[in-house]
Amino acid sequence: MRLPVNHALPIVAFVLLVGCSSNGDRPQLAGPSPTGPAADYPMVIGAPFAIDGTTYTPEDRLSYDAVGLAGVNAEAGASISTAHKTLPMPSYVEITALEGGRTILARVERRGPMANDRLIELSPGAASQLGIGDVQKAAPVRVRRVNPPEFERALLRSGQRAPERMDTPKSLLAVLMRKLEPAPPAASGPQPAALTTTRSAPEPMPQANPELRHEPAPVRPPERLAPATPQPIAKPFFVQVAAFSTRARADAAAHAIGGAIEPAGKLFRMRLGPLATRAEAEAALAKARRAGYSDARIQRMP
């Protein structure tokens, strides 16, 4: 027996499907989140603002390099991120702990810290990677804006850590730490009284005895000093890591391990250094080889 076809069923089903949304709201279609380099744009600069009478003007400054104190925001989570008063959001900085020399890459995502005695505010994840144990105490740091390769940006955007940079030599840490020392205070307190002298009548000069003959004292010839022997100047070390045919590839590799680029004819050499001691050079060599550069070698500066 053939059943009759009900042509109204598809229409009723469609009406029921549309009416099933909660509270009568229509479904909202969300666009895809930006990925890749587009996730870092647009950068937010912002208007000037004041903290306790000091005005800060945000700007897109590519050569930013400063030394100051870093605090920790316990609510910022495990991501490797920071807050800064003037750098764009987002942007990327290398942070060096001046008490240990460790350097990490972090993403500027927030405006702050809202205190004049702090240069930057770290997330707990960034503080942990940097090796700052006491999050309640401000730590001296160096903050330098950089332009890392996209794969490192992607790691930070996803909440992961980027590879650590080469540790800063102790000689440079000492120079940077001196920038934090306050200027010596001006001398204060009572000044010593000026000395007063009382003049008296001059004593009579003794009369020369004509019977005594005064022989002139013998004059000694000046002593000749032996010329100082010049001391040899120790030449610093560096690690020759690799050579690249294009500047872009060389820059990407240098950012990954904290190296420097030097043009050499049609090639671009990537090095680590200069390094003051052989021990520092050995540590840099080990880091380069861990990064996959098995042909890296230690050399002396010419």
Protein Blocks (a to p, Z undefined) as FASTA:
>chain_A
ZZdddfklmmmmmmmmmmmpghhiacdddddddehjllmpccdfbpcddeehiacddddd
fkbccdddddddfknojbdcdddfkbccddddddddfknopacddddfbgcddbfkbfbd
cdfklmmmnopablmbccddddddddddfklmmmmmnopacdddddddfklmmmmmmmmp
ccddddedjdddddddddddddddddddfkbccddddddddddddddddddddddddddf
bdcfbfklmmmmmmmnopacddehjbccddedddfbfklmmmmmmmmmmnopakbccddd
ZZ
